[in-house]
Amino acid sequence: DLTDPILSRFDLLAVVRDEVDEEYDDALATFVINSHMKNHPSVMRDLNVIEDEFVSEEDRQKLVQETTEYLSNNCLPASKFSQHREDLIPQDLLKKYLIYAKRFVKPKLSQ
């Protein structure tokens, strides 16, 4: 319930409903936490070292094992949140669609 002076400051007002689904919320939070852990600067640094051509094969294997162990020990189990759902659009198809839409779709706003 916003007052008229506050509502008049917005050009567009969108109503967003958050339907309570504790299982989905838990799975989404787990996914976000795991994503942050996998993209942590220390993990990314280790992965960059692994790809470095000047690193010996022995050091590369050791670093891969350490990084894998770190992630498996610290990431939360994500069994509730499947990333491979059949109703999702494949990423390559979505990318092609967005390129097409940017190039050929020119929406016009009307009253």
DSSP file (Angstrom, degrees, kcal/mol; ACC not computed):
  #  RESIDUE AA STRUCTURE BP1 BP2  ACC     N-H-->O    O-->H-N    N-H-->O    O-->H-N    TCO  KAPPA ALPHA  PHI   PSI    X-CA   Y-CA   Z-CA
    1    1 A D              0   0    0      0, 0.0     2,-0.3     0, 0.0     0, 0.0   0.000 360.0 360.0 360.0  96.5    0.0    0.0    0.0
    2    2 A L        -     0   0    0      1,-0.1     2,-0.1     2,-0.0     0, 0.0  -0.775 360.0-116.1-101.0 145.0    1.9    3.0   -1.3
    3    3 A T     >  -     0   0    0     -2,-0.3     4,-2.5     1,-0.1     3,-0.3  -0.340  28.2-107.9 -76.0 160.9    0.7    6.5   -1.1
    4    4 A D  H  > S+     0   0    0      1,-0.2     4,-2.2     2,-0.2     5,-0.1   0.878 116.4  55.0 -59.2 -42.3   -0.2    8.6   -4.2
    5    5 A P  H  4 S+     0   0    0      0, 0.0     4,-0.4     0, 0.0    -1,-0.2   0.891 112.4  44.0 -60.7 -36.3    2.9   10.9   -3.9
    6    6 A I  H >4 S+     0   0    0     -3,-0.3     3,-1.4     1,-0.2     4,-0.2   0.926 112.8  51.1 -72.4 -43.6    5.2    7.9   -3.8
    7    7 A L  H >< S+     0   0    0     -4,-2.5     3,-1.5     1,-0.3    -1,-0.2   0.831 101.2  63.2 -62.0 -31.9    3.3    6.2   -6.7
    8    8 A S  T 3< S+     0   0    0     -4,-2.2    -1,-0.3     1,-0.3    -2,-0.2   0.663  92.3  65.5 -69.3 -14.2    3.5    9.3   -8.8
    9    9 A R  T <  S+     0   0    0     -3,-1.4     2,-0.4    -4,-0.4    -1,-0.3   0.569  91.1  76.8 -83.0  -9.2    7.3    9.1   -8.9
   10   10 A F    <   -     0   0    0     -3,-1.5     3,-0.1    -4,-0.2     0, 0.0  -0.838  58.2-162.2-108.4 139.8    7.4    5.8  -10.8
   11   11 A D  S    S+     0   0    0     -2,-0.4     2,-0.4     1,-0.3    -1,-0.1   0.789  86.0  22.9 -81.7 -30.8    6.8    5.4  -14.5
   12   12 A L        -     0   0    0      2,-0.0     2,-0.5     0, 0.0    -1,-0.3  -1.000  64.7-164.6-140.7 135.7    6.1    1.7  -14.2
   13   13 A L        -     0   0    0     -2,-0.4     2,-0.4    -3,-0.1    -6,-0.0  -0.977   9.5-170.4-124.7 119.7    5.0   -0.3  -11.2
   14   14 A A        -     0   0    0     -2,-0.5     2,-0.6     2,-0.0    -2,-0.0  -0.914  15.4-141.1-112.7 135.2    5.3   -4.1  -11.3
   15   15 A V        -     0   0    0     -2,-0.4     2,-0.5     2,-0.0    -2,-0.0  -0.832  17.6-168.1 -95.2 125.3    3.8   -6.4   -8.8
   16   16 A V        -     0   0    0     -2,-0.6     2,-0.5     2,-0.0    -2,-0.0  -0.961   3.5-159.7-116.7 124.6    6.0   -9.3   -7.9
   17   17 A R        -     0   0    0     -2,-0.5     2,-0.8     2,-0.0    -2,-0.0  -0.873   5.8-155.7-104.7 134.6    4.6  -12.2   -5.9
   18   18 A D        -     0   0    0     -2,-0.5     2,-0.3     2,-0.0    -2,-0.0  -0.882  13.4-156.8-108.1 100.2    6.8  -14.5   -4.0
   19   19 A E        -     0   0    0     -2,-0.8     2,-0.5     1,-0.1    -2,-0.0  -0.617  26.1-111.4 -78.0 134.5    4.9  -17.7   -3.6
   20   20 A V        +     0   0    0     -2,-0.3     2,-0.2     1,-0.1    -1,-0.1  -0.516  50.9 153.9 -72.6 119.0    6.2  -19.7   -0.6
   21   21 A D     >  -     0   0    0     -2,-0.5     4,-2.8     1,-0.1     5,-0.2  -0.737  18.5-173.9-144.5  90.2    7.9  -22.9   -1.7
   22   22 A E  H  > S+     0   0    0     -2,-0.2     4,-2.3     1,-0.2     5,-0.2   0.841  82.6  51.7 -59.7 -38.1   10.4  -23.8    1.0
   23   23 A E  H  > S+     0   0    0      2,-0.2     4,-2.3     1,-0.2    -1,-0.2   0.930 113.4  43.6 -66.7 -45.1   12.0  -26.7   -1.0
   24   24 A Y  H  > S+     0   0    0      2,-0.2     4,-2.8     1,-0.2     5,-0.2   0.918 113.4  51.5 -66.7 -42.4   12.6  -24.6   -4.1
   25   25 A D  H  X S+     0   0    0     -4,-2.8     4,-2.4     1,-0.2    -2,-0.2   0.904 111.0  48.4 -60.3 -41.5   13.9  -21.7   -2.0
   26   26 A D  H  X S+     0   0    0     -4,-2.3     4,-2.2    -5,-0.2    -1,-0.2   0.919 112.8  47.9 -63.9 -43.8   16.3  -24.0   -0.2
   27   27 A A  H  X S+     0   0    0     -4,-2.3     4,-2.3     2,-0.2    -2,-0.2   0.899 112.3  49.1 -64.9 -40.4   17.5  -25.5   -3.5
   28   28 A L  H  X S+     0   0    0     -4,-2.8     4,-2.4     2,-0.2    -2,-0.2   0.913 110.6  49.9 -66.0 -42.9   18.0  -22.0   -5.0
   29   29 A A  H  X S+     0   0    0     -4,-2.4     4,-2.5    -5,-0.2    -2,-0.2   0.900 110.8  50.5 -61.9 -40.5   19.9  -20.8   -2.0
   30   30 A T  H  X S+     0   0    0     -4,-2.2     4,-2.7     2,-0.2    46,-0.3   0.920 109.7  50.7 -61.9 -44.4   22.1  -23.9   -2.2
   31   31 A F  H  X S+     0   0    0     -4,-2.3     4,-2.4     2,-0.2    -2,-0.2   0.915 111.4  47.8 -59.8 -44.5   22.7  -23.2   -5.9
   32   32 A V  H  X S+     0   0    0     -4,-2.4     4,-2.2     2,-0.2    -2,-0.2   0.926 112.7  48.1 -64.2 -45.7   23.7  -19.6   -5.3
   33   33 A I  H  X S+     0   0    0     -4,-2.5     4,-2.2     1,-0.2    -2,-0.2   0.932 113.2  47.7 -61.5 -45.9   26.1  -20.5   -2.4
   34   34 A N  H  X S+     0   0    0     -4,-2.7     4,-2.7     1,-0.2    -1,-0.2   0.890 109.7  53.6 -63.5 -38.9   27.7  -23.3   -4.5
   35   35 A S  H  X S+     0   0    0     -4,-2.4     4,-1.5    -5,-0.2    -1,-0.2   0.915 109.5  48.2 -61.6 -42.6   28.1  -20.9   -7.5
   36   36 A H  H  < S+     0   0    0     -4,-2.2    -1,-0.2     1,-0.2    -2,-0.2   0.896 112.4  48.9 -64.7 -39.4   29.9  -18.3   -5.3
   37   37 A M  H >< S+     0   0    0     -4,-2.2     3,-1.2     1,-0.2     6,-0.2   0.915 110.7  49.6 -67.3 -41.4   32.2  -21.0   -3.9
   38   38 A K  H 3< S+     0   0    0     -4,-2.7    -1,-0.2     1,-0.3    -2,-0.2   0.784 116.1  43.5 -68.5 -25.8   33.1  -22.4   -7.3
   39   39 A N  T 3< S+     0   0    0     -4,-1.5    -1,-0.3    -5,-0.2    -2,-0.2   0.169  81.9 134.3-105.5  17.4   33.8  -18.8   -8.6
   40   40 A H    X>  -     0   0    0     -3,-1.2     4,-2.7     1,-0.1     3,-0.5  -0.384  68.2-115.2 -63.4 143.6   35.8  -17.7   -5.5
   41   41 A P  H 3> S+     0   0    0      0, 0.0     4,-2.4     0, 0.0     5,-0.2   0.833 114.7  53.1 -53.0 -36.4   39.0  -15.9   -6.5
   42   42 A S  H 3> S+     0   0    0      2,-0.2     4,-2.0     1,-0.2     5,-0.1   0.903 111.6  45.1 -68.6 -38.4   41.2  -18.6   -4.9
   43   43 A V  H <> S+     0   0    0     -3,-0.5     4,-2.4    -6,-0.2    -1,-0.2   0.925 114.1  49.1 -68.3 -43.7   39.5  -21.4   -6.9
   44   44 A M  H  X S+     0   0    0     -4,-2.7     4,-2.2     1,-0.2    -2,-0.2   0.888 109.9  52.2 -63.0 -38.3   39.6  -19.3  -10.1
   45   45 A R  H  X S+     0   0    0     -4,-2.4     4,-2.1    -5,-0.3    -1,-0.2   0.930 109.9  48.5 -62.2 -45.1   43.3  -18.6   -9.5
   46   46 A D  H  X S+     0   0    0     -4,-2.0     4,-2.1     1,-0.2    -2,-0.2   0.898 110.6  51.0 -62.3 -40.6   44.0  -22.4   -9.1
   47   47 A L  H  X S+     0   0    0     -4,-2.4     4,-1.5     1,-0.2    -1,-0.2   0.871 109.0  51.2 -66.2 -35.7   42.1  -23.1  -12.2
   48   48 A N  H  X S+     0   0    0     -4,-2.2     4,-0.6     2,-0.2    -1,-0.2   0.878 109.5  50.3 -67.2 -36.9   44.1  -20.5  -14.1
   49   49 A V  H >< S+     0   0    0     -4,-2.1     3,-0.9     1,-0.2    -2,-0.2   0.888 106.1  56.5 -66.6 -38.1   47.3  -22.1  -12.9
   50   50 A I  H 3< S+     0   0    0     -4,-2.1    -1,-0.2     1,-0.3    -2,-0.2   0.874 108.4  47.2 -60.4 -37.3   46.0  -25.5  -14.0
   51   51 A E  H 3< S+     0   0    0     -4,-1.5    -1,-0.3    -5,-0.1     2,-0.2   0.567  86.3 112.2 -81.9  -8.7   45.6  -24.2  -17.5
   52   52 A D    X<  -     0   0    0     -3,-0.9     3,-1.2    -4,-0.6     8,-0.0  -0.481  63.1-146.5 -69.0 129.7   49.1  -22.6  -17.5
   53   53 A E  T 3  S+     0   0    0      1,-0.2    -1,-0.1    -2,-0.2    -4,-0.0   0.657  93.7  62.9 -72.8 -15.0   51.4  -24.3  -20.0
   54   54 A F  T 3  S+     0   0    0     -5,-0.1     2,-0.4     2,-0.1    -1,-0.2   0.449  80.3  99.6 -90.3  -0.3   54.5  -23.8  -17.8
   55   55 A V  S <  S-     0   0    0     -3,-1.2     5,-0.0    -6,-0.2     0, 0.0  -0.714  79.5-116.4 -87.6 134.9   53.1  -25.8  -14.9
   56   56 A S     >  -     0   0    0     -2,-0.4     4,-2.5     1,-0.1     5,-0.2  -0.278  20.9-116.1 -67.6 156.4   54.4  -29.4  -14.7
   57   57 A E  H  > S+     0   0    0      1,-0.2     4,-2.4     2,-0.2     5,-0.2   0.862 115.9  53.8 -61.6 -36.9   52.0  -32.3  -15.1
   58   58 A E  H  > S+     0   0    0      2,-0.2     4,-2.1     1,-0.2    -1,-0.2   0.931 111.3  44.2 -64.0 -46.3   52.7  -33.4  -11.6
   59   59 A D  H  > S+     0   0    0      1,-0.2     4,-2.5     2,-0.2    -2,-0.2   0.881 112.3  53.6 -65.7 -37.7   51.8  -30.0  -10.1
   60   60 A R  H  X S+     0   0    0     -4,-2.5     4,-2.5     2,-0.2    -2,-0.2   0.930 109.7  47.0 -62.8 -46.0   48.8  -29.7  -12.4
   61   61 A Q  H  X S+     0   0    0     -4,-2.4     4,-2.3     1,-0.2    -1,-0.2   0.897 112.3  50.3 -63.0 -41.2   47.4  -33.1  -11.1
   62   62 A K  H  X S+     0   0    0     -4,-2.1     4,-2.5     2,-0.2    -1,-0.2   0.918 112.3  46.9 -63.4 -43.8   48.1  -32.2   -7.5
   63   63 A L  H  X S+     0   0    0     -4,-2.5     4,-2.6     2,-0.2     5,-0.2   0.884 110.8  51.7 -67.5 -39.1   46.3  -28.8   -8.0
   64   64 A V  H  X S+     0   0    0     -4,-2.5     4,-2.5     2,-0.2    -1,-0.2   0.930 111.9  47.3 -61.3 -44.9   43.3  -30.4   -9.7
   65   65 A Q  H  X S+     0   0    0     -4,-2.3     4,-2.6     2,-0.2    -2,-0.2   0.919 113.3  47.6 -64.0 -44.1   43.0  -32.9   -6.9
   66   66 A E  H  X S+     0   0    0     -4,-2.5     4,-2.5     2,-0.2    -2,-0.2   0.914 113.9  46.7 -63.8 -42.8   43.2  -30.2   -4.2
   67   67 A T  H  X S+     0   0    0     -4,-2.6     4,-2.4     2,-0.2    -2,-0.2   0.914 113.3  48.7 -66.7 -42.3   40.7  -28.0   -6.0
   68   68 A T  H  X S+     0   0    0     -4,-2.5     4,-2.6    -5,-0.2    -2,-0.2   0.913 112.7  47.9 -63.2 -43.5   38.3  -30.9   -6.5
   69   69 A E  H  X S+     0   0    0     -4,-2.6     4,-2.3     2,-0.2    -2,-0.2   0.912 110.5  52.2 -63.4 -42.7   38.6  -32.0   -2.9
   70   70 A Y  H  X S+     0   0    0     -4,-2.5     4,-1.7     1,-0.2     5,-0.2   0.942 113.4  43.6 -58.4 -48.6   38.0  -28.4   -1.7
   71   71 A L  H  X S+     0   0    0     -4,-2.4     4,-2.6     1,-0.2    -2,-0.2   0.908 114.4  48.7 -66.7 -41.7   34.9  -28.1   -3.7
   72   72 A S  H  < S+     0   0    0     -4,-2.6    -1,-0.2     1,-0.2    -2,-0.2   0.842 115.3  45.3 -68.5 -31.0   33.5  -31.5   -2.8
   73   73 A N  H  < S+     0   0    0     -4,-2.3    -1,-0.2    -5,-0.2    -2,-0.2   0.772 123.8  32.4 -80.3 -25.9   34.1  -30.9    0.9
   74   74 A N  H  < S+     0   0    0     -4,-1.7    -2,-0.2    -5,-0.2    -3,-0.2   0.691  94.1  91.6-109.3 -22.5   32.7  -27.4    1.0
   75   75 A C  S  < S-     0   0    0     -4,-2.6     3,-0.0    -5,-0.2   -45,-0.0  -0.486  77.2-117.7 -74.6 146.3   29.9  -27.2   -1.6
   76   76 A L        -     0   0    0    -46,-0.3     2,-0.2    -2,-0.2    -1,-0.1  -0.525  36.2 -94.8 -79.5 149.1   26.4  -28.1   -0.3
   77   77 A P        -     0   0    0      0, 0.0     3,-0.2     0, 0.0    -1,-0.1  -0.463  36.0-167.7 -65.6 133.4   24.6  -31.1   -1.8
   78   78 A A    >   +     0   0    0     -2,-0.2     3,-0.9     1,-0.2    -2,-0.0  -0.163  42.7 126.7-116.1  38.2   22.4  -29.9   -4.6
   79   79 A S  T 3  S+     0   0    0      1,-0.2    -1,-0.2     3,-0.1     3,-0.1   0.752  70.2  57.9 -70.0 -23.2   20.2  -33.0   -5.2
   80   80 A K  T 3  S+     0   0    0     -3,-0.2     2,-0.7     1,-0.2    -1,-0.2   0.697  99.3  62.1 -79.4 -18.3   17.0  -31.0   -4.9
   81   81 A F  S <  S-     0   0    0     -3,-0.9     2,-0.4   -54,-0.1    -1,-0.2  -0.855  71.3-162.5-117.6  97.3   17.7  -28.6   -7.7
   82   82 A S        -     0   0    0     -2,-0.7     3,-0.3     1,-0.1    -3,-0.1  -0.653  10.8-169.4 -83.4 127.5   18.1  -30.2  -11.0
   83   83 A Q  S    S+     0   0    0     -2,-0.4     2,-0.4     1,-0.2    -1,-0.1   0.540  78.6  69.3 -89.0  -7.6   19.9  -28.1  -13.6
   84   84 A H        +     0   0    0      3,-0.0     2,-0.3     2,-0.0    -1,-0.2  -0.467  65.2 156.3-111.5  59.2   19.0  -30.5  -16.5
   85   85 A R    >   -     0   0    0     -2,-0.4     3,-1.0    -3,-0.3    -2,-0.0  -0.613  44.3-134.9 -84.5 146.1   15.2  -30.1  -16.7
   86   86 A E  T 3  S+     0   0    0     -2,-0.3    -1,-0.1     1,-0.2    -2,-0.0   0.760 101.0  60.3 -72.3 -25.0   13.6  -30.9  -20.0
   87   87 A D  T 3  S+     0   0    0      2,-0.1     2,-0.3     0, 0.0    -1,-0.2   0.446  84.7  99.8 -85.6   2.2   11.5  -27.8  -20.1
   88   88 A L  S <  S-     0   0    0     -3,-1.0     3,-0.0     1,-0.0    -5,-0.0  -0.644  79.0-117.0 -87.2 146.0   14.5  -25.5  -20.1
   89   89 A I        -     0   0    0     -2,-0.3    -2,-0.1     1,-0.1    -1,-0.0  -0.659  35.6-108.9 -79.7 131.6   15.8  -24.0  -23.4
   90   90 A P     >  -     0   0    0      0, 0.0     4,-2.4     0, 0.0     3,-0.3  -0.314  25.7-121.3 -59.6 144.6   19.3  -25.1  -24.2
   91   91 A Q  H  > S+     0   0    0      1,-0.2     4,-2.4     2,-0.2     5,-0.2   0.861 110.1  52.2 -60.2 -40.0   21.9  -22.3  -23.8
   92   92 A D  H  > S+     0   0    0      2,-0.2     4,-2.0     1,-0.2    -1,-0.2   0.889 111.1  47.7 -66.0 -37.7   23.1  -22.4  -27.4
   93   93 A L  H  > S+     0   0    0     -3,-0.3     4,-2.4     2,-0.2    -2,-0.2   0.903 111.7  50.3 -67.5 -41.0   19.5  -22.1  -28.7
   94   94 A L  H  X S+     0   0    0     -4,-2.4     4,-2.6     2,-0.2    -2,-0.2   0.902 109.3  51.7 -62.5 -41.3   18.8  -19.2  -26.3
   95   95 A K  H  X S+     0   0    0     -4,-2.4     4,-2.2     2,-0.2    -1,-0.2   0.927 110.5  47.9 -61.3 -45.7   21.9  -17.4  -27.4
   96   96 A K  H  X S+     0   0    0     -4,-2.0     4,-2.4     1,-0.2    -2,-0.2   0.900 111.5  51.4 -61.8 -41.1   20.9  -17.7  -31.1
   97   97 A Y  H  X S+     0   0    0     -4,-2.4     4,-3.0     2,-0.2    -2,-0.2   0.921 109.5  48.9 -62.3 -45.2   17.4  -16.5  -30.2
   98   98 A L  H  X S+     0   0    0     -4,-2.6     4,-2.4     2,-0.2    -1,-0.2   0.891 111.1  49.9 -64.7 -39.1   18.7  -13.4  -28.4
   99   99 A I  H  X S+     0   0    0     -4,-2.2     4,-1.7     2,-0.2    -1,-0.2   0.928 113.3  47.0 -62.8 -44.4   21.0  -12.6  -31.3
  100  100 A Y  H  X S+     0   0    0     -4,-2.4     4,-2.9     1,-0.2     5,-0.5   0.932 112.2  49.6 -61.1 -47.2   18.1  -12.9  -33.7
  101  101 A A  H  X S+     0   0    0     -4,-3.0     4,-1.7     1,-0.2    -2,-0.2   0.894 110.0  50.3 -62.8 -41.2   15.8  -10.8  -31.5
  102  102 A K  H  < S+     0   0    0     -4,-2.4    -1,-0.2    -5,-0.2    -2,-0.2   0.870 117.6  41.1 -63.1 -35.4   18.4   -8.0  -31.2
  103  103 A R  H  < S+     0   0    0     -4,-1.7    -2,-0.2    -5,-0.2    -1,-0.2   0.890 130.7  17.6 -81.1 -41.3   18.9   -7.9  -34.9
  104  104 A F  H  < S+     0   0    0     -4,-2.9     2,-0.6    -5,-0.1    -3,-0.2   0.659 100.5  83.5-114.0 -19.1   15.4   -8.3  -36.3
  105  105 A V     <  +     0   0    0     -4,-1.7    -1,-0.1    -5,-0.5     0, 0.0  -0.802  44.0 173.4 -96.9 120.5   12.8   -7.5  -33.6
  106  106 A K        -     0   0    0     -2,-0.6    -4,-0.1     2,-0.0    -1,-0.0  -0.775  17.0-159.5-124.6  84.4   12.0   -3.8  -33.2
  107  107 A P        -     0   0    0      0, 0.0     2,-0.4     0, 0.0    -2,-0.0  -0.318   1.4-153.0 -68.1 147.9    9.2   -3.4  -30.7
  108  108 A K        -     0   0    0     -2,-0.0     2,-0.3     0, 0.0    -2,-0.0  -0.984  10.8-133.9-122.9 131.0    7.1   -0.2  -30.7
  109  109 A L        -     0   0    0     -2,-0.4     2,-0.3     2,-0.0     0, 0.0  -0.614  25.0-170.5 -82.0 140.2    5.3    1.1  -27.6
  110  110 A S              0   0    0     -2,-0.3    -1,-0.0     1,-0.0     0, 0.0  -0.758 360.0 360.0-122.1 172.3    1.8    2.3  -28.1
  111  111 A Q              0   0    0     -2,-0.3    -2,-0.0     0, 0.0    -1,-0.0   0.505 360.0 360.0 -69.6 360.0   -0.6    4.1  -25.9
